[in-house]
Amino acid sequence: MYSIWQSLNTTYMFLEFEFSRAALAVAALIFIARIGDVSLGTLRAYFLTRGFKKYATFFGFFESAVWIMAIGQIFKNVDNPLAYLAYAGGYATGTFVGMIIAERLNVGDVILRIIPKFDVTELIEVLRNNDYRITVIRGEGRDGDVDIIFSVISRKRLSKAIKLINETNPQAFFTIEEVRKVNEGITQEEAHGSGNWPGSLNWNRK
């Protein structure tokens, strides 16, 4: 009975609600705050899964701070239905914004694994001439022996590598996997790019 009474009471408050500039301002504040904290949360998860501990911690702190501000406004304005709509809308929008930002960062390294459909000599030469460090091993597939090419590259250079593969060996099968750590066998310039943010900020995984 208590839960039913609470539901009826909440419904009554919403029906009695009067729109005002103050109510709209509060809803706008909650909406913007939710975009901020969810975007920060997306970035925190992005860096955490790639081993960037410092930046995951940094974004996590501000994510929590902004979320507290947003939820505080909800509790202060429980009779404002716009606040609830703003809270949910900000969450959805923040998820989208965070994903867009994460896609543009291109931080970290990946393993590029290539299994060409035919002779790999030209592809190997093209990749090495473009300063990609590759390793070639022999494997056995359904139709016989195959050459498998491995390379650890920065995300900044991934699109160019895929373009070279498609131009040189368009029928090649390739997969891309995340890398959490790269040892000193690969230079920082090659691993993180140079001259462009965030490569120029020395994004070490600590």
Secondary structure, DSSP 8 states (H G I E B T S, - for coil): -HHHHHHHHHHHHHHH----HHHHHHHHHHHHHHHHHHHHHHHHHHHHHTT-HHHHHHHHHHHHHHHHHHHHHHHHTTT-HHHHHHHHHHHHHHHHHHHHHHHHH--SEEEEEEE-SS--HHHHHHHHHTT--EEEEEEEETTEEEEEEEEEEEGGGHHHHHHHHHHH-TT-EEEEEEES---TTS-HHHHH-SSSTTGGG-----
